[in-house]
C-alpha cells in the first residue's frame, strides 16, 4: 500500500510497477482534486482509494509506504504496526536497493544549499552523482531509473527520518536544529530526536559532519559511532573546517583515495589520507555567515565522499545558490528585491535579515507552523524599515512584532510587493522571507516565490 499521491507517491508507484508488485494507492483527497495523479495510477494498473483511508485496506497490506507529507502517527498506521505490518517511508524503501555510498543532509535550515553544493563539488571533482531526496527528486527515482552514480546525495527531512529502519548514509550532515514543524511534533525535543535518527545506523567507518557551534548538537551526538568532523570552529583535538572571515581551513583524515591532490597536502596517516587545505570564499555568490557555514559542511562532506580540493574550489566559484533561497530578483530604481520563499521558519528569517546592512522592507506570513515570532523582535528592530504581512498568520505576527517596526497587512502577494515598492527608497531591500508555510495561499513555497518574482517584474 502506498499512502499519499503526490510526487513521492507517484515515484514509488512507478518503482512498484517496475518491480511487478501489486499495490493500492490511497489518498484522502478526492478524485477531482488529484485527477491527473489518479489517471496516471489507473494507467499503471493499480487500484486507488481516494477521499478516505480505510482501516481494512491498511490491515490487508504486506507493506505500507508513506509519503513525507503523511504523518507516521495516523491511527490506521498505528494499528497496522500493531499487527506487525511494516510501515516505512520512500527514502527507507529506496535505500534498500542502493549499493553506492549515500551522503545525507539534514537540519532545520540550509539543507538545500548544502545538498546542491555537495553535488556540485563532487561533480567538479570528476565524480558521477545523483542529487535528490527532499530536494525535489525522490530517492526512489534513482533506483527506478537504473543509472548508477558513484555517489548519491540526498536532502533528508525529519518527516523522512521518522520512517527509517535500516537507512545508513556513509556521510551524514547535521547543519542545525531550531524550532520548526511544531504543528506536527508534540514538542521541540521530539523534533530534535527525529533529526538525530540520521546517525542511528552508521558505523565506525562512516562520517558525521556536525555543527560544533550548536551545543545541543554536541550533546546529542556524543555517543554516535562514526567519525566526527566539526565546523565552523573545531576544538584543537577535533578534525573539521575552521571558518575565519572569508577563509576556511580544512583539516581531516579520509580513506577516500580520490581526495588526493598535491595542493591539498594529502599524505598517508593512520591508514587514511590527511588533508590540510585553505579555501577562499570571498568570490562566492552566497550571502551571509550561515551560508559560509554551509560551505564548511559541504566541503567536509564532499571530501569524505571522495571529492578533492580543486573540485571544491571550482564549484564554490560557480554556484549561485538554490532558487527561492535569498534569490536575487532585480534592482528597480535603486531598490534590490530578494526572494527567500523557502524561509518557512523563524530562524530562517533571522538568518536572512543578518545578510543585509541596508534597511529591509520585509514581507512575511503564511500558515503558522507553531514558530515563536517573539524571537524575531530584535532582528526586526535592527534591520526592518517596514513589515508587510500576508496570509493566515498575518494577525498573529502583527500582534507580536507590530511594535518592532512599521507594519501593515496585504491581501495578496501582488499587493504586498506594490506596498513595499511604494515605501522603499534607493538603497533599500525588499525581502520576501515568510517564516511560515505556504499552504494557506499556495501549493508550495516554489509557487509562492514565483508569485513574488512575477509581482516584482510587473513593477518595471
C-alpha positions in Angstrom: 0.0 0.0 0.0 1.2 3.5 -0.9 -0.2 6.4 1.2 -0.1 9.8 -0.4 -0.5 10.5 -4.1 1.9 13.5 -4.5 5.2 13.5 -6.3 6.7 10.9 -4.0 3.7 8.6 -4.1 3.8 8.6 -7.9 7.6 7.9 -7.9 7.0 4.9 -5.5 4.2 3.7 -7.7 6.4 3.8 -10.8 9.1 1.7 -8.9 6.5 -0.8 -7.7 5.2 -1.3 -11.3 8.7 -1.9 -12.5 9.1 -4.5 -9.7 5.8 -6.1 -10.7 4.3 -5.6 -7.3 0.5 -5.4 -6.6 -0.4 -2.1 -4.8 -3.2 0.0 -3.6 -2.6 3.8 -3.7 -4.5 5.8 -1.0 -5.0 9.5 -0.5 -7.6 11.5 1.5 -8.0 13.9 -1.4 -10.9 13.1 -3.7 -10.6 12.2 -7.3 -11.4 15.7 -8.6 -8.6 17.3 -6.5 -5.9 14.8 -7.8 -7.5 13.8 -11.1 -4.2 13.8 -13.0 -2.4 11.7 -10.5 -5.3 9.3 -10.2 -5.4 8.8 -14.0 -1.6 8.0 -14.1 -2.1 5.4 -11.3 -5.0 3.9 -13.2 -2.9 3.6 -16.4 -0.3 1.8 -14.3 -2.9 -0.8 -13.4 -3.0 -0.1 -9.7 -6.1 0.2 -7.5 -6.8 3.6 -5.9 -8.6 4.5 -2.7 -9.4 8.2 -2.8 -11.2 10.5 -0.4 -10.5 8.4 2.7 -8.1 5.9 4.4 -10.0 2.7 5.0 -8.6 0.7 8.0 -9.2 -2.6 6.4 -7.1 -1.7 3.4 -4.2 -0.9 5.7 -4.6 -4.2 7.5 -4.6 -6.2 4.3 -1.2 -4.8 3.1 2.1 -6.7 3.3 4.0 -3.4 3.5 2.9 0.3 3.7 5.0 3.0 2.1 4.1 6.6 3.2 5.0 9.9 1.6 6.8 12.6 3.7 3.6 14.7 3.9 1.7 11.9 5.6 2.1 11.8 9.4 3.5 8.5 10.6 1.3 8.7 13.7 -2.0 8.3 11.7 -4.3 5.9 13.5 -4.6 3.4 10.6 -0.7 3.3 10.5 -0.5 2.7 14.3 -3.0 -0.1 14.1 -1.1 -1.6 11.1 2.1 -1.6 13.1 0.4 -3.3 16.0 -0.5 -6.1 13.5 3.2 -6.4 12.5 2.8 -4.8 9.1 6.0 -2.8 8.2 5.4 1.0 7.7 8.3 2.8 6.0 9.0 5.9 4.1 10.1 6.2 0.5 13.7 7.0 1.5 13.9 3.9 3.5 12.5 1.8 0.7 14.9 3.3 -1.8 18.0 2.9 0.4 17.4 -0.9 0.5 18.2 -1.0 -3.3 21.1 1.4 -3.3 24.6 0.0 -3.2 26.5 3.2 -3.8 27.6 5.4 -0.8 25.0 7.9 0.3 25.6 11.4 1.6 22.5 12.5 3.6 22.0 16.1 4.7 19.5 17.3 7.3 18.9 20.3 9.6 16.3 22.9 10.1 17.8 25.4 7.6 20.4 25.2 4.9 19.7 21.7 3.6 19.0 22.5 0.0 22.0 24.8 -0.3 24.4 22.3 1.3 23.0 19.4 -0.7 23.3 21.2 -4.0 26.8 22.3 -3.1 28.0 18.8 -2.2 26.7 17.6 -5.6 28.4 20.4 -7.4 31.7 19.8 -5.5 31.7 16.1 -6.3 30.8 16.7 -10.0 33.7 19.2 -10.3 35.9 16.5 -8.6 35.1 14.2 -11.5 32.6 12.0 -9.7 29.2 11.0 -11.1 26.4 11.9 -8.7 22.6 11.7 -8.2 21.2 14.7 -6.2 17.7 14.2 -4.8 15.6 13.3 -1.8 13.6 16.1 -0.2 15.2 18.5 -2.7 12.7 17.5 -5.4 13.8 14.3 -7.0 12.6 11.3 -4.8 15.4 8.9 -4.0 13.3 6.1 -5.4 13.6 7.7 -8.8 17.3 7.0 -8.7 16.6 3.3 -8.1 13.8 3.1 -10.7 15.9 4.8 -13.4 18.7 2.2 -13.1 21.5 4.6 -13.9 24.1 4.1 -11.2 26.1 7.1 -10.0 29.3 6.9 -7.9 27.7 8.9 -5.0 24.1 9.5 -4.1 23.5 12.9 -2.3 20.1 13.2 -0.5 18.4 16.0 1.4 16.5 14.4 4.2 13.8 15.9 6.3 12.7 15.0 9.8 9.5 13.5 8.3 11.5 11.1 6.2 13.8 10.2 9.1 10.7 9.3 11.2 10.1 6.2 9.0 13.6 4.8 8.6 14.8 1.5 10.0 18.0 0.4 8.1 18.8 3.7 6.2 22.6 4.1 6.6 24.4 7.0 4.9 28.2 6.8 4.5 28.3 10.6 5.3 25.6 12.3 7.4 25.4 16.1 7.8 23.5 17.8 10.6 23.5 21.6 10.0 21.5 23.0 12.8 18.3 22.4 14.9 15.9 25.2 15.7 12.2 25.2 16.4 10.2 24.1 13.3 7.2 21.8 12.4 5.8 22.2 15.9 2.4 21.9 14.3 3.3 18.2 13.6 5.6 17.3 16.6 4.4 17.4 20.2 7.4 19.5 21.2 10.9 20.6 20.2 12.6 17.6 21.8 10.6 15.2 19.6 11.5 17.2 16.5 15.2 17.2 17.5 15.1 13.4 18.2 13.8 12.9 14.7 16.9 14.7 13.3 19.2 12.5 15.3 17.9 9.4 13.6 20.2 10.1 10.7 23.1 8.7 12.6 21.5 5.6 14.2 22.8 3.0 11.6 26.2 4.5 10.9 29.3 2.6 11.9 32.9 3.5 12.7 34.0 3.7 9.0 31.2 6.3 8.3 31.4 10.1 8.8 29.2 12.7 10.6 29.6 16.3 9.7 28.4 18.3 12.7 27.8 22.0 13.5 30.0 22.1 16.6 28.9 25.6 17.5 25.4 24.2 18.4 25.6 22.9 22.0 22.5 20.8 21.5 24.0 19.0 18.5 27.2 18.4 20.5 25.3 17.0 23.5 23.0 14.8 21.4 25.7 13.3 19.2 28.2 12.3 21.9 27.6 8.6 21.5 27.3 8.2 17.8 29.6 5.5 16.4 31.0 7.2 13.3 33.9 9.6 12.8 33.0 13.2 13.6 34.0 16.2 11.5 33.2 19.6 13.1 32.7 23.1 11.8 32.8 26.2 12.0 35.3 26.2 14.9 36.6 22.7 15.8 38.4 22.3 19.0 42.2 21.5 19.0 41.7 17.8 19.2 38.9 17.7 16.5 39.1 17.4 12.7 36.9 19.6 10.5 36.7 23.0 9.0 37.6 26.3 10.7 35.9 29.4 9.4 37.7 32.7 9.8 36.3 35.7 8.0 36.2 34.6 4.3 38.7 31.8 4.7 38.1 28.1 5.6 40.9 25.9 6.8 40.2 22.2 6.4 42.0 19.6 8.4 40.8 16.0 8.2 41.7 12.4 7.5 39.8 10.3 5.0 40.0 6.9 3.5 38.8 8.1 0.1 41.8 8.0 -2.2 40.1 10.3 -4.7 40.7 13.2 -2.4 44.5 13.1 -3.0 46.0 16.0 -4.9 49.3 17.9 -4.4 47.7 21.2 -3.3 45.7 19.6 -0.5 48.9 18.3 1.1 47.4 14.9 1.4 49.6 12.2 2.9 49.2 8.7 4.3 48.2 8.9 8.0 46.8 6.2 10.2 45.5 4.2 7.3 43.9 7.2 5.6 44.9 10.4 3.8 45.5 13.6 5.7 44.0 16.7 4.1 45.1 20.2 5.0 43.9 23.0 2.7 42.7 26.5 2.7 39.5 27.7 0.8 38.9 31.4 0.0 35.1 32.1 -0.1 35.4 35.9 -0.9 34.3 35.3 -4.5 31.3 33.1 -3.6 27.8 34.4 -4.6 26.4 33.0 -1.3 25.4 35.7 1.2 25.7 35.6 5.0 27.7 33.9 7.7 25.2 31.0 7.8 25.9 30.2 4.1 29.7 30.2 4.8 29.0 27.6 7.5 27.0 25.6 4.9 30.2 25.8 2.7 32.2 24.3 5.6 29.7 21.5 5.9 29.6 20.8 2.2 33.4 20.8 1.8 33.8 18.3 4.6 31.1 16.0 3.2 32.4 16.2 -0.3 36.0 15.3 0.8 34.7 12.4 2.9 32.8 11.1 -0.1 35.8 11.3 -2.5 35.9 14.9 -3.7 39.0 16.9 -4.0 40.1 20.5 -3.1 40.3 21.7 -6.7 36.7 20.4 -7.4 35.5 22.2 -4.2 37.1 25.5 -5.3 35.7 25.2 -8.8 32.2 24.5 -7.6 32.3 27.3 -5.0 33.3 29.8 -7.6 30.4 28.9 -9.9 27.5 28.0 -7.5 24.8 30.7 -7.3 22.6 29.2 -4.7 19.2 27.5 -4.9 16.1 29.2 -6.2 13.8 30.8 -3.6 16.6 31.0 -1.0 17.9 34.6 -0.8 17.5 34.6 -4.6 18.3 38.0 -6.2 15.5 39.1 -8.4 16.1 42.6 -9.6 17.2 46.2 -8.9 14.4 48.7 -9.6 15.2 52.4 -9.1 18.0 51.5 -6.6 15.9 49.1 -4.6 17.0 45.4 -4.5 14.4 42.6 -4.5 15.2 39.2 -2.9 13.1 36.0 -2.9 13.5 33.9 0.2 10.3 32.0 -0.1 12.0 28.8 1.2 12.4 30.5 4.6 9.5 28.7 6.3 10.5 29.1 9.9 11.5 31.9 12.3 15.2 31.0 12.4 15.5 31.2 8.6 14.0 34.7 8.6 16.6 35.8 11.2 19.4 34.4 9.2 18.2 36.2 6.1 17.9 39.6 7.8 21.5 39.3 9.0 22.7 39.3 5.4 21.7 42.9 4.8 23.3 46.1 6.0 20.7 48.3 4.3 17.1 48.9 5.5 14.8 46.0 4.7 11.1 46.0 3.7 10.1 42.6 4.9 7.2 40.5 3.5 6.2 37.8 6.0 3.3 35.5 6.6 1.5 32.3 5.5 0.4 29.3 7.6 1.8 29.3 11.1 3.8 26.2 11.9 4.0 26.9 15.6 7.0 29.2 15.5 7.9 31.6 18.2 7.7 35.0 16.4 8.9 36.8 19.6 12.4 35.5 18.7 12.5 37.9 15.7 11.8 41.1 17.6 15.5 42.2 17.9 16.2 41.3 14.3 13.2 43.3 13.2 14.2 46.3 15.2 17.8 46.2 13.8 17.1 45.6 10.2 13.4 46.2 9.1 12.1 49.5 8.0 8.6 48.2 7.1 6.9 44.9 7.8 4.2 43.8 5.4 2.2 40.8 6.4 0.2 38.3 4.3 -1.7 35.1 4.8 -3.4 33.3 7.8 -0.7 34.3 10.3 -0.7 38.0 9.4 -2.7 38.9 12.5 -0.6 36.8 14.9 2.7 38.1 13.6 1.4 41.7 13.7 0.3 41.3 17.4 3.8 40.0 18.2 6.1 42.2 16.0 3.9 45.2 15.1 5.7 47.4 17.7 9.1 46.5 16.4 8.6 48.2 13.0 6.0 50.0 11.0 3.6 47.2 9.9 0.6 46.7 7.6 -1.2 43.8 6.0 -1.9 42.9 2.4 -4.5 40.7 0.8 -2.2 39.2 -1.9 1.4 38.9 -2.9 0.9 41.4 -5.7 -0.5 44.0 -3.2 2.4 43.3 -0.7 5.0 43.8 -3.4 3.3 47.0 -4.5 3.1 48.3 -1.0 6.8 47.6 -0.5 7.6 49.3 -3.8 5.8 52.4 -2.7 7.5 52.6 0.7 11.0 51.8 -0.5 13.8 54.3 -1.3 17.1 54.0 -3.1 19.4 51.6 -1.2 16.6 49.7 0.5 16.0 46.0 0.2 12.6 44.3 -0.4 12.8 40.8 1.0 10.2 38.0 0.9 11.1 35.8 3.9 7.8 34.4 5.1 8.7 32.5 8.2 5.6 30.3 7.6 4.4 27.5 5.4 2.8 28.4 2.1 -0.3 26.2 2.1 -2.8 28.8 3.0 -2.4 30.6 -0.3 -0.1 28.4 -2.5 0.5 24.7 -3.2 4.2 25.1 -2.1 6.9 27.6 -1.4 8.0 27.4 -5.1 4.7 28.7 -6.2 4.8 31.5 -3.6 8.3 32.5 -4.7 7.2 32.6 -8.3 4.3 34.8 -7.4 6.7 37.2 -5.7 9.0 37.1 -8.8 6.1 37.8 -11.1 4.9 40.7 -9.0 8.4 42.3 -8.9 8.7 42.1 -12.7 5.4 44.0 -13.2 6.9 46.9 -11.3 9.1 47.8 -14.3 
